[in-house]
Every structure is written in C-alpha cells, then in structure tokens.
Amino acid sequence: MPADRQEPENIALEAEVNEAPVVRLVNSILFQAIEQNASDIHIEPQEDHARVRYRIDGMLREIMTIPQRIQLALISRVKIISDMDIAEKRVPQDGRFQLKFGLREIDLRVSTMPTVYGEKIVARLLDKGNMKSFKINQIGLGPENLKRFMSVLRRPHGMILITGPTGSGKTTTLYAALNEINKVERNIITVEDPVEYTLKGINQTQVNTKSGMTFAAGLRAILRQDPDVIMVGEIRDSETAEIATRAAMTGHMVLSTIHTNNAAGAIIRLVDMGIEPFLVASSVLAATAQRLVRLICPKCRRAYVLGPDAPEREFIGVSPDKPVTLYRGLGCDECDYVGYRGRLAIHEILPVTAALRALVTKNASVDEIELKALAEKMISLKTDGIRKALDGLTTIEEVMRVTYTDQAW
C-alpha cells in the first residue's frame, strides 16, 4: 500500500484506540490480572473473536472473550502503551511499560507475534517490590535442603548452579541467595537478561546483544570490577561457561542458572560445553534443581485417606497396608474454585563431595553421578515433592505433573 494511503489509516486507528471504551477495557484486563496475581496475560485472536487468558499459578485460565469488531483496537492500544509500531503487523515486536497499582509498581514486558487471525500479545507481569525482601528461608527449602544450601552459600568461592525449566523460580532462588550474602563489605555484580527486579546494594547489569553486551562480554567486564560475588543470569554457551568456571577457580563466588532436567545434569552440561572435567569438579560447589507446584487452597483444603489399591501408593512407594493421609482442595471463592492458591518450590540439592568430584573427573555419566548423590542422601525432586504433599502443602497430582518418573500408574 502506498505511504500516502497508509498514514491516514494509522491516524484514524490511533484515534480509535484512545477512545474511552477501549482504554477502559485494556485497563480492566491489566488491573484484573494484577488483582488475581497473574504472571502473564495472553490476548489471542481467534476466527470470530479474541480470547483473554491469564497464567495464574503456572496454569492458563480463560478470563473473557472480546468481540472481533474491537479486537484490532484492543491490540493496537496495548502496542501504543508498550511503545511499539502499530502500523507494523507482519513481524514480532517487543515493548514494555509500567503500572502503579496502589503502592505496587508493576513492570510489564510485552511481545507480539503475527498469527493467521491477527497479532497475538503476551505480557509478562513483574512486581518490582515483590522480591526485595525475599529470604532464603521463604523459597520452600525443607530443613535438610536449607542446611545444605546455606552450607555452600557460605563458602568464599566456587560456583553454585540452579537448574530447571522456564518459569520454575530459578531467578527467585538466585535473588534470595544474593539477598542472603549481601553485605556492605562484599562487591556483588550481576549480568542478567533482563534485570527482572532491582536489588538494593547490588550492582546489576543488563544484557544487550545489539550493542555487543552479551553474557560473556558482561562477565569479562565484571572481572575487571573487583567483584567478590558474580551472578550470571544464564550460562548459555561455552564462552560464558569457561569464563564463569575460571572466575570460580580464582577466588570468586559465582551463581548462575543452566538448563537441564536435574541437578546431576547441570554439572555434566558444563562438560558438554567443553569445560575440562577436572575444572568442573574443582569449581562447582553444588547444583540445585527445582520445580514449582501449586499450593492447596488453605480455605477449602480437606484430608482424605488413600485406599489400599490407590494408584498413588506406587508413586509414593508405600505398601497397601500402611495408612496414608493426603490432602486436596475442594474449590471455593478464595481459589476461584480450582482448589489451589499460590505456588511453592520443590528442590533437589546436590553438593559436590569428594566422591562426586572423583566421578566428574573420570567423565562419569549423569546417571552415575545421580546414583552416587542419592546414595549420599540427596533428596530428589520427587521425594521433596512427596514430603510436601504428605505435609498437606500440595497434591500428589501436582508432584507427578512437574517431576519426571519412570514409574507408570
């Protein structure tokens, strides 16, 4: 379409999206998401309407449908407040904006994606004040795991790796760990993509690949800044892995995340990236795997006794004659009748002992390292989840949903 015809259409569309009904609708979607503690908002064009879904406690829920006639204005309004180009609909775009909700400041990161029925929008909500007072004893670590984690966190140097899928709370754990060791005599510097929350007293740097500020470049710069503690948002490539390993070997405490299925896999992933096994064995203090499970709603939580033939018994590993009490949420107005409200992390912490260092140096497999760690009393993700289900915090179904098991039931 010629430029002289395109411009009047854009002007008309901007006028439409600033009309009060569209503004009120967008505000309603945003504020309702904040009230319900949603982590993401999805606005998805369909064949004859657009649907709005919120991700609450890790699960998507459909909230409303939008008539097709106002779909374009709705999407364009979100693009305008996110500082995107409303005339460009053929390529993905990224934007952001901030909201104030009472005393809370909410940072929204927005992305668009062209689909066959129009542009889909996803907004990630980050409560800037939510993380500032997070403590290590508030992230769901059981007594034994908390003791193990604190033991390695107090070490003067070495590397601690946090692993788990996207949305499993890795950043929360990292920030809680940084808060725990944040002292005036320590120089703590981070390189993140992006900086999700600002932490008082900690120097935070954001990755910017367009300007050449990669994790590796940021990490090299940090090492010239006289750091005591370094947090790398994610180890994605061999260059970052090598610099981080060398930093941990030369008197620095390094905390980072890496994508693997379990704690043992985090250690071997560094070897797969080209780091010599003896360097990995010497530098890594511990690896932690985690998942998020939904908490049973405390208002409608009810106990029930497992029958002798219940299939959950095989997952838990108890005989038919042993009495087992579990809990579930019946659904109420507090939890929007889903039976869950809030989330909690389950963990698997693998401290690298002398025996495990020897295995890593010999290029042992993930399975060999995991078996040795379990023999040394490591609490697996599954076991930690089962313990929390037996304590009435979550359900066995939730533990099964987020943990891998070879057992069929």
N, C-alpha and C positions, 0 to 999 in steps of 0.2 A: 504494500500500500504506500503511495507517495507520502512524503513527510507532511505536505500541506493539508492532507486529509486526516492524518493521524493526530496532529496536535489538537484540533477542536474536540475530538473524541476523548482525549485524555483530560482536557479541561472539564468537560461535562461529567466524566466519571469522578473526578476529584470533588466536584460539587455534590454529586450524589452520595459519595461515601462519607461526606461530612454532615449530611442531614441527620437530624436528631435521632430518628428511629434506628438507623444503622449504628450510630455511636452508642446508643443505649444498649443495643443488642451485644456489641462487642464488649462493652464494659460489664454487662451481665455475665457473659461467658467467662471473662477473666476473673471477676470477683467471686463467682461461684466456685471456680476451680481453686482459688486460694482458700476459701472457706472450707472446702472439702479436702484440703491438703493433697491436692493432685500434684504429681511430679511432671506431667506432660498434658498438653491439650492437643487433640487431633481434630482438624477440620477437613473433612473428606468429601469431595464432590462425588455424587452418585448419578445414575442415569436421569432421575427426575427430582432429586433433592440433594442437599448436603447434610451429612450427619456430623455431630459433635460428640467426641468421646474423650473422657478423662482417664489417665492412668492413675489409679489410686491403689496404694499398697502393692504396686507391681502388676496389677491386673487392669485391663481396659474395660470401661463401663460406658455404654451409650447413654448420653445425657439428654440430647434433643435432636430433632431434625429441623433443617432450615429449608423453606420453600426455594425452588430453583430460581425464581424471579429476583431474589435478593442475594443469591449466592455470590455473584461477581462483586457486588458492592461490599459484602461482608469480607471477602478475601482481600479486596483492594484496601479496605480500611486497615486491616491488620498489617498489610505491606507498607502502608504510609507511616503508621506509627513505629514500624520497625526500620524505617529509613531505607526501604527498598524501592526499586524502579517499578511502578505499577504498569508501565507500558510493556515491560518485558515479561512474557508469559511462557517463553519456549525453553528457557534454561533455569536450572535451580539457582536460588538466591539465599543468602544468609543475612540476618539482621538481628538487632537486639533493641530492647528498651527497658525502662524501669518503671515500677509502680510503687506507690505508697498505699499501704492498707493498714490503717490505724497507725501503730508505732512500727510496723514491719515494713522493711524495704525488700521488694521482690525484683530480682533480675530475671528477665525473660529473654531466652535465646531462641530465635525463630528461624525456621528454614522452610523453603517452598520446594515442591517437586511437581513438574508437569505430569498430568495423568490424562487418560483418554476423555475424561469428563470435566477437565479443568485443573487448576492448581490445588494440590493438597498442601496444607500447612500443619507443621508440628511446632509447638512452642514448649520449651523446657523451662520449668519454673525453679528458681533457686532463691531460697530465703536467706538473704545475706547475713541476718542476725542469728540464724539457727545454729551455726557451727562455732561461734566464737567462744562459747563456754563448754564445749564438748570435752568430756573427760574420758580417759581410757577405761574407767570402770562403768561407763554408761553405754558401751557399744555391744553388750551382750556376751562378753567373755565370761565363761564359767570360772570358778575359783582356781582350778588347776591350770587352765589356759591363761588366765590373767597373770598367775605367778610366773609361768614360762615366758610370756611376752615381756613382762616387766624386767625379767632377768636379762634378756638380750638387749632390751632398750637401754639399760643402764651401762652397757659396755661402752668403752671410749671410742672404739672404731670398728668397722665392719659393715656388712650390708644386710638389710632386712628387706625381704621381698613379700609383697602382698599380691595374691592372685585370685582370680575369679572372673566370671563373665561381666559384661557391661551391665551396670545397674545393680551390682551386688554389694555396694557400700565400701568399696576399696578407698575412695577419697575420704570418706568419713573416718576410717581407721587411720589413714595417714595423718589427717589433721589432728585427730585425738592424740596420736603419738607425738606429733610436733608440739601440741599444747603441753603435754606431759613433761617434755625435756626443754621447754622454752625458758631459759634463764638469762639474766642480764649479761652473764659472763660468756654466753655462747653466741657465736655468729651463725645464724640459721638462714640459709638461702634456698629458694625453690625455683625450679623451672617447670612450668605447667602448661597444659593445652586443653582448655583455657584455665585461667585462675578462677575457680568456682566461688571461693569465699576468701575474703581478706582476713588475715590473722594478725593481731596486734603484736608488734615486736619481731615479726618475721619478714625478711626481705623476699618478696615474691616477684617472679619474672614470668612473662607470658611468651609462649612460642609464637613466632610469626614467620611462617615458611616463605612468604612472598619477599620478605626483606633479608632472608637467609638466616633468621634466628630459629634454628632447629634445636631439638633436644641436645644433640651432640655439640653444636656451637655454643648453646647456653651453658652446658656443663663445663666446657673448656674455659669459658669466661668466668664462671663461678670459682673455679680452682685458682684463679688469679686474684680472688677477692678475700683471701684469708678465711675460708669457711671452717667451721667446726662440724656442722651438720648440713648435709645436702639432701634435698628431696627432689627426685626426678619423677615427674608425673607418670611417665611410662617408658619402659625400655622396649623400643620397637625395632631396633636394628643393631647390627654388630658393632658399629662405631660407638653408639651410645653405651652398649654393654661393656665394651672394652674400657672406655674412659671411666665409667662407674666402678668397674672392678678394680682398676688401678687406684682410684680415689679411696676405695675401701681398704686397699692394701697399704696406703701411705698415710694412715692416721686420721682418716675422716669417717664419720658415721654417715652412711648412705641409705636412704629409704626410697623405695620405688615400687611400681606395680609392673606386672608382666602377665601375659595372657596364657594360662594353662588350665587344665582341669583340676589339678590337685597340687598340694604343697610339694611333693616329690618332683612333679613335673616342672615346677618353677626353677629348681636347681639345674635339672638336665637341659632346660631350654637355653640357659646361658652357654652350656657346652655346644649345643646345636648351633648357636650363633657364632661359634668359632673361638670361644674363650677356652684356654687350656684347662683341662680338668683340675690340675693341681692349683691353679689360680682361683677357680671357683671354690674348691674345697677350703682354701685358705681365707677367702674373703667373705663368704656368705655365713652369717650368724644363724639365720633362721628363715624359713619360708612359711607363710600363712595363707591358707586357702579359706575362702568364705562364701556364703550364700545368704540371701535374705529370705526369711519365712514370715508369713503373716501371723500376727498375734491374734489369739482368740479374743473376741469382744468380752471384756470383763462383766458387762451388764447381763449378757444372755448366756454366759458360759455354764455348761452343765456337765456333770460327770456321768460316765457310763462304764459298765464292766464288760470286758471282752469275753465273748463266748469261747468255749473250748475249741471250736472249729473255725474261729475267725481267721481270715487270711492274713490279717495284720500281725498275727503271732509269729509267722515265719519271718517277716521283715524285722520285727523286734528281736527275734531269737529266743523266745520263751516257750516252754513246754505247755501242752494243753491243760495240765492240772494246776498251773501256777496262776493265782488271781492277778489280773492286770486291770487297773483303772485308768481310763483315758478321758479326754475332755473334748467337747465340741461347742461351737456357738450356734444357738437355735435361730438367731436372727432377731433384730429389734430395731427400734427407731434410731438408736445410737450408732449402729453399724450399717444403716441402710439395708437391713435385712439380709446381709451376706454372711454374718457370723464371725467376721474378722474386723479388727480395727487396729491399725498400726503395723509395724514390722520390727523384726528382731534378727540379728545376725547369728548364724551358727558358724563355728570355726574349726579349723584343723591346723594346729601349730606344730611345725617340725623344727626343733632346734638341731643344728648341725653338730653332732657329738663327734668324738674322736673316731668311733667306729664308722659313722656315716662319712666322715672325711676320707677315710681309707677307701670306702666303696666308691665315692665320687672320683677319687684319684685313679682308681682302677677302671674307670669308664663303665661303671655299673649301669644297669637299665633302671627305668622309672620303677618298675615292679620290684626289683631287688631293694632299692632304697626305701620304698614304701613298706615292704615287709619287715625290713630291719627297724624302721621307725615305729611301726606298730608293736614290734617285739620290745622296743624300749618305752612302751606305754604311751605312744602318741594317741590322742583321742581323735578318731576320724570324724569327718563331717557328718556321716550317718549316725555315729554314736552320740555326738554332741546334740544332733537334732532329736534323736530318740529321748535323750535325757530331758530335753526341754519340753517334749511332748508329754512325758510322764509327769513333769512338774506342772502341767496344765497351762503352759505358755502358748503352745501351738498344737497343731493336729498332726497325726501320723501321715495323713494325706499330703500336708504341706511339706513334710520332710521328704517324702517319696518324690514329690514334684520337683524339688530342687537338688536332690542328690542322686548321683548315678549308682545303680546297683545291678549286679548280675542276677540277683535273685528274682524269680518270677513269682507272682502271687495273684 
